[in-house]
Structures are given as C-alpha cells and as structure tokens.
Amino acid sequence: MKVIFIKDMKGQGKKGQVKEVSEGYAQNFLLPRGIVRPATEGNMKTLDNQKAAEERLKQEEKAEAEALAKKLEAEVTELKAKAGEGGRLFGAITSKQIAEALSKKGLKIDKRKIELDDPIRTLGVTQVIVKVHPEVKATLKVQVTEE
C-alpha cells in the first residue's frame, strides 16, 4: 500500500515522503496513529501544493535575509569604550553590545548570529561576520572609539 507520511517516523520515513508499506502495517498501526495518509490522487496534489508553498516561503525568507545583509554591509556601527595606552580597551566589546547597538538603529539581530571569535579589545574598525540566514552572511563594520 502506498502512503504519504504526515509525521517523521524513525526507521520508516520522513514527513512528506511517499513510500510503499505493507497493507496490514498501514491499516493497523500507521493510519490509526495519524502518521500517514493513503497516497490517493487528491492527497498527492495536496502534498505537491504544500511543498510548493514551503519552497516559496523559503525563497521569500532568503530574499529578506539578502536585503538585510545589504543593509548591514552599508552600516558602520559605532561603539564607545574607555581605552588606555596604545588603543587597548579596558574590558572588551562583545556580540551582545554589538546586537544592542544594532537594535537602537532598528536592525533586530540576535547576538548568537554575530560570529565573533574573540571580543574586540582595540580601538578602530573591525570586520564582524553576521549569519543572517543559513545561506546568507553579511560583513558588518564595527568602529570602536574612545569615550
């Protein structure tokens, strides 16, 4: 019997997958638990429509992420900190502080999306990578000036 999986089932199939299973297994186990639907012509069309809608949504998200990446690359985020001799900071600039500065400008970025290996400890401009989308990264310029 051909069925469409509605939910992921370990060892059998993933959501949206069409698979051939024994009729007894489908009738007695999978269908009563709501894990699958019979692969009728109507259900197949519904599945195709759902896949197309999900694909459109992914494309829209990626387009929005690319637009945000362009905005971020055009921005120069300025942060002020106390500094000592030779431009060394007392303390450091972290991804949390960068995220707060961006939110003040109206750009909502999660601090975990900012890829900062080590906190910024010197004055000047630093290039910081921001992961906006799994496929889109932006380079943000962070300028640290003396307070």
Buried (B, 14 or more C-beta within 10 A) or exposed (E): BBBBBBEEBEEBBEEEBBBEBEEEBBEEBBBEEEBBBBBEEEBBEEBEEEEEEEEEEEEEBBEEBBEBBEBBEEBEBEBEBEBEEEEEBEEBBBBEBBBEBBEEEEBEBEBEBBEBEEBBBBBEEBEBBBBBBEEBBBEBBBEBEEE
